[in-house]
Amino acid sequence: MKILTTLLVLFYFSQTVSGQINVQKEFEFAAKQYEGMLASHPDMTQFPQSTKPDGSAENQPSDWWCSGFFGGSLWYIYEFTKDPKWKEAAERWTMAVEKEKDNTKTHDLGFMLYCPFGNGYRLTHNGKYKDILLTGAKSLATRFDPKVGLIKSWEVFQKTYNYPVIIDNMMNLEFLLWAAKASGNKDFYKICITHADNTLKNHFRPDNSSYHVVCYGPNGEVLARKSHQGAADESAWSRGQSWGLYGYTVMYRETRDLKYLAQANKIASFILNNPNLPADKVPYWDYSRPGEVRDASAAAIAASALLELSQYSDSKQKRNYIAVATKMLESLSSQAYHAKSGENNHFILMHSTGHKPGNSEVDVPLVYADYYYLEALLRYQKIKQIPRSY
């Protein structure tokens, strides 16, 4: 009986992850594209971001919320290839955002610092990276007001609301959770718990979709629930749903609190069972806008999150999560979303959408789509290589 069970597990596992994703090939392509990216970006004060309407490269300074993704992607390429040249490039572009460790004007230090320095520290144990991260964590923690119980996202929203909190903010908690362990500072941990709990209470609709922006008063009262990058206040902006899925998966990993696992599963159910999710599993930019432009970044983030969430799931959920994540990666690796060599301003993926209501970064490559795509490929490779007990 034990032998039969083992064979069934191995059969199931092989069926689940035996898609058309050649991780080696994808990283070889990524390396080739990013060699071009490095060559075309000699100015290390300008970080690769996207493509402008005229087709030229769009870059941003280090205080832009996406500045850490390029260095983070270079670390992922190094992690897969083990080639020292990628380590050297990753080190240079990681240190290029060091000054943001003192930036208290943004909630996005998780993206800006933890993606490059966090991966760099994980792979090299460079003590300097740790020190920079802990300084950055202190900066991020200044945006938490205990009376409100959340980390403030923007300074003002719609000229009316002075304490807006966006679902994206769940992504920065991983940084503070790491800092709590690395420093022993329990305040970082408490901030994360309080923020995650209040977001869980106030950000989600009965169908487990998320609002983009919740605006709070000085004592934590909800003043309004809005959208900024979604189609409407009551619509489900696709990348926002992926941010929530990823964020609560991380919260469960770090706390083992079952309410966070339950929330991650609920968000996954909303995404996977949504009637407007296309057959290729790459979402439209908003789930209420079928037939409009896609958001490859929403798929890349969701795929990475689902692959991790599958490891905390029962056999039926595990099978479903891995299968959908695999389909997402297959689609992103196909000609429909995958750039041709040397094109797309050297980004890997096409067809992401940043801020459609603002007519900004619509149907273009985005640096964070590449980052989460590479992360998802690494997670897929690990799951593929290690059969697990179900």
MIVEXLO-597960 format. One record per residue (C-alpha): chain; residue number from 1; x, y, z; residue in one letter. Coordinates in steps of 0.25 Angstrom, whole numbers, padded with zeros to 4 digits. Example, Ala and Ser with C-alpha at 12.3 -4.5 7.8 and 13.67 -1.06 7.14 Angstrom:
// MIVEXLO-597960
chaine,num,east,north,up,residu
A,1,0049,-0018,0031,A
A,2,0055,-0004,0029,S
This chain:
// MIVEXLO-597960
chaine,num,east,north,up,residu
A,1,0000,0000,0000,M
A,2,0011,0010,0003,K
A,3,0018,0007,-0010,I
A,4,0005,0009,-0017,L
A,5,0003,0022,-0010,T
A,6,0017,0027,-0013,T
A,7,0015,0023,-0028,L
A,8,0002,0031,-0028,L
A,9,0009,0043,-0022,V
A,10,0020,0043,-0032,L
A,11,0010,0041,-0044,F
A,12,0002,0053,-0039,Y
A,13,0014,0061,-0037,F
A,14,0019,0058,-0051,S
A,15,0006,0062,-0057,Q
A,16,0005,0075,-0049,T
A,17,0018,0081,-0053,V
A,18,0021,0074,-0066,S
A,19,0017,0086,-0074,G
A,20,0025,0093,-0086,Q
A,21,0034,0102,-0077,I
A,22,0048,0100,-0079,N
A,23,0054,0108,-0068,V
A,24,0068,0107,-0073,Q
A,25,0064,0113,-0086,K
A,26,0056,0124,-0079,E
A,27,0068,0128,-0071,F
A,28,0077,0128,-0083,E
A,29,0068,0137,-0090,F
A,30,0067,0146,-0078,A
A,31,0082,0147,-0077,A
A,32,0083,0151,-0091,K
A,33,0072,0161,-0090,Q
A,34,0078,0167,-0077,Y
A,35,0092,0167,-0083,E
A,36,0086,0177,-0093,G
A,37,0079,0184,-0082,M
A,38,0092,0186,-0074,L
A,39,0099,0191,-0087,A
A,40,0088,0201,-0090,S
A,41,0088,0207,-0075,H
A,42,0101,0213,-0072,P
A,43,0095,0223,-0063,D
A,44,0093,0216,-0050,M
A,45,0084,0228,-0045,T
A,46,0073,0224,-0055,Q
A,47,0066,0210,-0053,F
A,48,0060,0202,-0064,P
A,49,0045,0203,-0063,Q
A,50,0037,0201,-0076,S
A,51,0035,0207,-0090,T
A,52,0030,0220,-0094,K
A,53,0019,0222,-0104,P
A,54,0029,0226,-0114,D
A,55,0036,0212,-0112,G
A,56,0048,0218,-0105,S
A,57,0053,0213,-0091,A
A,58,0046,0219,-0079,E
A,59,0055,0220,-0066,N
A,60,0052,0225,-0052,Q
A,61,0061,0230,-0041,P
A,62,0064,0223,-0028,S
A,63,0053,0228,-0020,D
A,64,0043,0222,-0030,W
A,65,0035,0210,-0024,W
A,66,0041,0201,-0034,C
A,67,0056,0204,-0033,S
A,68,0059,0191,-0026,G
A,69,0053,0181,-0036,F
A,70,0065,0182,-0046,F
A,71,0075,0179,-0036,G
A,72,0066,0168,-0030,G
A,73,0065,0162,-0044,S
A,74,0080,0162,-0046,L
A,75,0081,0154,-0032,W
A,76,0071,0144,-0038,Y
A,77,0079,0142,-0050,I
A,78,0091,0140,-0042,Y
A,79,0084,0130,-0033,E
A,80,0081,0122,-0045,F
A,81,0093,0123,-0053,T
A,82,0104,0124,-0042,K
A,83,0112,0133,-0052,D
A,84,0120,0143,-0044,P
A,85,0117,0154,-0054,K
A,86,0103,0154,-0050,W
A,87,0107,0155,-0035,K
A,88,0116,0167,-0039,E
A,89,0105,0174,-0047,A
A,90,0094,0171,-0036,A
A,91,0104,0177,-0025,E
A,92,0105,0190,-0033,R
A,93,0091,0192,-0036,W
A,94,0087,0188,-0022,T
A,95,0096,0198,-0016,M
A,96,0091,0209,-0025,A
A,97,0078,0209,-0017,V
A,98,0085,0210,-0003,E
A,99,0082,0224,0000,K
A,100,0067,0220,0000,E
A,101,0069,0214,0014,K
A,102,0067,0227,0020,D
A,103,0054,0230,0012,N
A,104,0042,0232,0021,T
A,105,0033,0238,0010,K
A,106,0029,0224,0004,T
A,107,0023,0211,0008,H
A,108,0030,0204,-0003,D
A,109,0043,0201,0004,L
A,110,0040,0186,0003,G
A,111,0040,0187,-0012,F
A,112,0052,0197,-0013,M
A,113,0061,0191,-0002,L
A,114,0057,0177,0001,Y
A,115,0056,0172,-0013,C
A,116,0071,0175,-0016,P
A,117,0077,0176,-0002,F
A,118,0069,0164,0003,G
A,119,0072,0155,-0008,N
A,120,0087,0160,-0008,G
A,121,0087,0157,0007,Y
A,122,0081,0143,0005,R
A,123,0091,0139,-0005,L
A,124,0104,0145,0000,T
A,125,0101,0148,0015,H
A,126,0108,0161,0013,N
A,127,0107,0169,0026,G
A,128,0106,0182,0020,K
A,129,0094,0178,0013,Y
A,130,0088,0174,0026,K
A,131,0091,0188,0033,D
A,132,0085,0195,0021,I
A,133,0072,0187,0022,L
A,134,0071,0189,0037,L
A,135,0072,0204,0035,T
A,136,0062,0204,0024,G
A,137,0052,0196,0033,A
A,138,0053,0207,0043,K
A,139,0050,0217,0032,S
A,140,0038,0209,0028,L
A,141,0033,0207,0042,A
A,142,0032,0222,0044,T
A,143,0020,0221,0034,R
A,144,0012,0213,0044,F
A,145,0002,0221,0053,D
A,146,-0002,0212,0065,P
A,147,-0015,0220,0066,K
A,148,-0019,0216,0052,V
A,149,-0013,0203,0052,G
A,150,-0007,0203,0038,L
A,151,0005,0207,0030,I
A,152,0001,0220,0023,K
A,153,0003,0218,0008,S
A,154,0002,0232,0002,W
A,155,0002,0246,0008,E
A,156,-0011,0250,0002,V
A,157,-0022,0243,-0007,F
A,158,-0031,0251,-0016,Q
A,159,-0028,0264,-0008,K
A,160,-0037,0259,0003,T
A,161,-0032,0247,0010,Y
A,162,-0019,0248,0019,N
A,163,-0017,0234,0022,Y
A,164,-0019,0225,0010,P
A,165,-0015,0210,0010,V
A,166,-0014,0202,-0002,I
A,167,-0014,0187,-0004,I
A,168,0000,0188,-0010,D
A,169,0005,0191,0004,N
A,170,0003,0176,0008,M
A,171,0016,0174,0000,M
A,172,0025,0182,0009,N
A,173,0022,0174,0021,L
A,174,0031,0163,0017,E
A,175,0042,0173,0019,F
A,176,0038,0177,0033,L
A,177,0036,0162,0037,L
A,178,0050,0159,0032,W
A,179,0055,0171,0040,A
A,180,0048,0166,0053,A
A,181,0055,0153,0052,K
A,182,0069,0159,0048,A
A,183,0069,0170,0059,S
A,184,0060,0164,0070,G
A,185,0052,0176,0070,N
A,186,0038,0171,0073,K
A,187,0031,0185,0069,D
A,188,0034,0181,0054,F
A,189,0026,0168,0056,Y
A,190,0015,0175,0063,K
A,191,0013,0186,0052,I
A,192,0012,0175,0042,C
A,193,0001,0167,0050,I
A,194,-0007,0180,0053,T
A,195,-0006,0184,0038,H
A,196,-0010,0171,0033,A
A,197,-0021,0169,0042,D
A,198,-0027,0183,0039,N
A,199,-0025,0181,0024,T
A,200,-0032,0167,0025,L
A,201,-0044,0174,0033,K
A,202,-0046,0186,0024,N
A,203,-0040,0184,0010,H
A,204,-0048,0172,0005,F
A,205,-0062,0170,0000,R
A,206,-0071,0158,0002,P
A,207,-0066,0151,-0010,D
A,208,-0052,0153,-0005,N
A,209,-0048,0163,-0015,S
A,210,-0040,0175,-0010,S
A,211,-0042,0190,-0011,Y
A,212,-0030,0197,-0016,H
A,213,-0030,0209,-0006,V
A,214,-0036,0210,0008,V
A,215,-0036,0223,0014,C
A,216,-0035,0225,0029,Y
A,217,-0038,0235,0039,G
A,218,-0029,0239,0051,P
A,219,-0034,0228,0060,N
A,220,-0034,0217,0050,G
A,221,-0049,0219,0045,E
A,222,-0051,0216,0030,V
A,223,-0055,0228,0023,L
A,224,-0056,0223,0009,A
A,225,-0052,0211,0000,R
A,226,-0047,0215,-0014,K
A,227,-0039,0211,-0026,S
A,228,-0027,0218,-0032,H
A,229,-0022,0209,-0043,Q
A,230,-0034,0200,-0044,G
A,231,-0046,0202,-0053,A
A,232,-0056,0207,-0042,A
A,233,-0057,0207,-0027,D
A,234,-0064,0194,-0027,E
A,235,-0056,0187,-0038,S
A,236,-0045,0177,-0035,A
A,237,-0032,0182,-0041,W
A,238,-0025,0170,-0045,S
A,239,-0011,0173,-0039,R
A,240,-0017,0178,-0026,G
A,241,-0023,0164,-0025,Q
A,242,-0009,0158,-0027,S
A,243,-0003,0167,-0017,W
A,244,-0013,0162,-0007,G
A,245,-0011,0148,-0010,L
A,246,0004,0149,-0009,Y
A,247,0004,0157,0004,G
A,248,-0005,0148,0012,Y
A,249,0003,0136,0007,T
A,250,0015,0142,0013,V
A,251,0008,0146,0026,M
A,252,0004,0131,0028,Y
A,253,0018,0126,0025,R
A,254,0024,0136,0035,E
A,255,0014,0134,0046,T
A,256,0007,0121,0043,R
A,257,-0006,0128,0047,D
A,258,-0018,0120,0040,L
A,259,-0026,0133,0038,K
A,260,-0015,0138,0028,Y
A,261,-0015,0124,0021,L
A,262,-0030,0125,0020,A
A,263,-0030,0139,0014,Q
A,264,-0019,0135,0004,A
A,265,-0028,0123,0000,N
A,266,-0040,0132,-0001,K
A,267,-0033,0142,-0010,I
A,268,-0027,0130,-0019,A
A,269,-0042,0125,-0020,S
A,270,-0046,0139,-0025,F
A,271,-0035,0139,-0036,I
A,272,-0036,0125,-0040,L
A,273,-0051,0124,-0041,N
A,274,-0053,0137,-0047,N
A,275,-0062,0136,-0060,P
A,276,-0054,0147,-0066,N
A,277,-0040,0140,-0064,L
A,278,-0036,0137,-0078,P
A,279,-0033,0123,-0082,A
A,280,-0018,0126,-0083,D
A,281,-0019,0130,-0068,K
A,282,-0013,0144,-0071,V
A,283,-0023,0154,-0065,P
A,284,-0029,0166,-0072,Y
A,285,-0024,0179,-0065,W
A,286,-0037,0179,-0057,D
A,287,-0046,0167,-0055,Y
A,288,-0058,0175,-0058,S
A,289,-0052,0178,-0072,R
A,290,-0052,0166,-0080,P
A,291,-0046,0167,-0094,G
A,292,-0038,0179,-0091,E
A,293,-0022,0180,-0089,V
A,294,-0016,0169,-0081,R
A,295,-0006,0171,-0069,D
A,296,0005,0161,-0070,A
A,297,0010,0166,-0056,S
A,298,-0002,0161,-0049,A
A,299,0000,0147,-0055,A
A,300,0014,0147,-0051,A
A,301,0012,0152,-0037,I
A,302,0000,0142,-0035,A
A,303,0008,0130,-0041,A
A,304,0019,0132,-0031,S
A,305,0009,0134,-0019,A
A,306,0001,0121,-0024,L
A,307,0014,0113,-0024,L
A,308,0017,0116,-0010,E
A,309,0003,0115,-0005,L
A,310,0003,0101,-0011,S
A,311,0013,0097,-0001,Q
A,312,0003,0100,0010,Y
A,313,-0009,0094,0004,S
A,314,-0016,0080,0004,D
A,315,-0014,0071,-0008,S
A,316,-0026,0076,-0016,K
A,317,-0022,0091,-0014,Q
A,318,-0008,0088,-0016,K
A,319,-0011,0081,-0030,R
A,320,-0020,0093,-0034,N
A,321,-0010,0104,-0030,Y
A,322,0002,0097,-0036,I
A,323,-0006,0094,-0049,A
A,324,-0011,0109,-0050,V
A,325,0002,0115,-0047,A
A,326,0009,0106,-0057,T
A,327,-0001,0110,-0068,K
A,328,0002,0125,-0065,M
A,329,0016,0122,-0066,L
A,330,0014,0114,-0079,E
A,331,0006,0126,-0085,S
A,332,0016,0137,-0080,L
A,333,0027,0128,-0087,S
A,334,0020,0127,-0100,S
A,335,0021,0136,-0112,Q
A,336,0009,0144,-0107,A
A,337,0015,0150,-0096,Y
A,338,0030,0147,-0097,H
A,339,0039,0157,-0104,A
A,340,0048,0154,-0116,K
A,341,0062,0154,-0114,S
A,342,0068,0168,-0113,G
A,343,0054,0175,-0114,E
A,344,0045,0181,-0104,N
A,345,0056,0190,-0098,N
A,346,0062,0177,-0093,H
A,347,0051,0174,-0084,F
A,348,0046,0159,-0083,I
A,349,0031,0160,-0083,L
A,350,0022,0169,-0091,M
A,351,0007,0173,-0089,H
A,352,0007,0178,-0075,S
A,353,-0002,0190,-0070,T
A,354,0002,0199,-0059,G
A,355,-0008,0210,-0058,H
A,356,-0019,0210,-0069,K
A,357,-0028,0220,-0063,P
A,358,-0017,0230,-0063,G
A,359,-0013,0225,-0077,N
A,360,0001,0222,-0072,S
A,361,0009,0209,-0075,E
A,362,-0002,0202,-0083,V
A,363,0001,0190,-0090,D
A,364,0016,0191,-0088,V
A,365,0027,0183,-0081,P
A,366,0029,0186,-0067,L
A,367,0041,0183,-0058,V
A,368,0033,0177,-0047,Y
A,369,0027,0167,-0057,A
A,370,0040,0162,-0060,D
A,371,0044,0161,-0045,Y
A,372,0033,0153,-0041,Y
A,373,0033,0144,-0054,Y
A,374,0048,0140,-0050,L
A,375,0044,0138,-0036,E
A,376,0033,0129,-0040,A
A,377,0042,0121,-0050,L
A,378,0051,0119,-0038,L
A,379,0040,0114,-0029,R
A,380,0035,0105,-0040,Y
A,381,0048,0099,-0042,Q
A,382,0049,0096,-0028,K
A,383,0036,0089,-0027,I
A,384,0039,0082,-0040,K
A,385,0051,0076,-0034,Q
A,386,0046,0072,-0020,I
A,387,0034,0062,-0020,P
A,388,0026,0065,-0007,R
A,389,0017,0057,0002,S
A,390,0003,0059,0000,Y
